[in-house]
Each structure stands twice: as structure tokens, then as C-alpha cells.
Amino acid sequence: MKPFEIKLMGYEAIEKVVKPSGDSGRVYVPKSWVGKKVKIILLEPVEG
């Protein structure tokens, strides 16, 4: 997987580590973001 440049306009940004949750991963965001559109961007390559 090769990195590529992404240019976004937004209102706020947070950087977090994805935590395990069942068969997937989970990232918690502020409650005020509920119902809002967000984008999740992978910042490190996936190993394997």
C-alpha cells in the first residue's frame, strides 16, 4: 500500500489510535459529532 496525499477542508481534527472491538476496530469521537459526517484516514501502513 503506497501513501497518497489527501487535501480536506474541515472543522476539527483529532488523532487517536484505533482500539479493538469485536471483529473490527473502534475510534471514539466527541458526543457533539454524533450524526455528523466524518472521514477516517489511515496514517500508518497495515502490516502483513
C-alpha positions as a printed NumPy array, in Angstrom:
array([[  0.   ,   0.   ,   0.   ],
       [  1.528,   3.322,  -1.055],
       [  0.748,   6.587,   0.737],
       [ -1.021,   9.345,  -1.175],
       [ -1.781,  12.983,  -0.475],
       [ -5.258,  13.979,   0.703],
       [ -6.454,  17.569,   0.93 ],
       [ -9.544,  18.16 ,   3.099],
       [-11.492,  21.089,   4.481],
       [-12.883,  20.514,   7.965],
       [-13.933,  21.997,  11.272],
       [-11.906,  19.986,  13.778],
       [ -9.323,  17.197,  13.807],
       [ -8.342,  14.633,  16.424],
       [ -5.634,  11.99 ,  16.213],
       [ -6.304,   8.714,  18.029],
       [ -5.259,   5.062,  17.983],
       [ -7.927,   2.571,  16.874],
       [ -8.892,   0.175,  19.684],
       [-10.123,  -3.41 ,  19.15 ],
       [-13.875,  -4.011,  19.293],
       [-15.161,  -7.498,  18.469],
       [-14.147,  -8.343,  14.87 ],
       [-13.324,  -4.718,  13.978],
       [-11.82 ,  -1.522,  15.38 ],
       [-13.346,   1.473,  17.121],
       [-12.475,   5.162,  17.446],
       [-14.423,   7.318,  19.888],
       [-15.2  ,  10.911,  18.915],
       [-16.882,  13.705,  20.892],
       [-20.624,  13.309,  21.512],
       [-21.218,  16.587,  19.659],
       [-20.077,  14.792,  16.471],
       [-22.947,  12.255,  16.601],
       [-24.905,  12.401,  13.343],
       [-22.167,  14.389,  11.551],
       [-20.168,  13.214,   8.526],
       [-16.522,  12.326,   9.313],
       [-13.587,  10.787,   7.422],
       [-11.137,   8.315,   8.925],
       [ -7.65 ,   8.361,   7.365],
       [ -5.111,   5.569,   7.939],
       [ -1.79 ,   7.252,   8.818],
       [  0.401,   4.116,   9.103],
       [  0.731,   1.144,   6.723],
       [ -1.061,  -2.101,   7.592],
       [  1.479,  -4.886,   8.219],
       [  1.042,  -8.269,   6.57 ]])
